Amino acid sequence: MKLAQIFTKRISLPKTLSEKPQGLKCLIKYHAEENKN
C-alpha cells in the first residue's frame, strides 16, 4: 500500500517540477524524508 503511494507520488513529481522551479526544493526535501524512514 505504501509502495503504491510512493509510486503515485513519483509519477506526479515531474509534473510539479515542470510547473514550478521551486518543485526541485520539494523533491530534495521529499527524498530526505524518505531516507530518514
HURAVEN-V181393 format. One record per backbone hydrogen bond with DSSP energy under -1.0 kcal/mol. CO is the residue of the C=O (numbers start at 0). NH is the residue of the N-H. E is the energy in kcal/mol with one decimal. If there is no record, write none. Layout:
<<CO:NH:E> <CO:NH:E>>
This chain:
<<0:4:-1.7> <1:5:-2.4> <2:6:-2.5> <3:7:-2.2> <4:8:-2.2> <5:9:-2.6> <6:10:-1.6> <7:11:-1.8> <8:12:-1.9> <11:15:-1.7> <12:16:-2.5> <13:17:-2.3> <14:18:-1.6> <15:19:-2.7> <19:22:-1.5> <20:23:-1.5> <21:25:-1.4> <22:26:-2.4> <23:27:-2.2> <24:28:-2.4> <25:29:-2.7> <26:30:-2.3> <27:31:-2.1> <28:32:-2.3> <29:33:-2.0> <30:34:-2.2> <31:35:-1.4> <32:36:-1.6>>
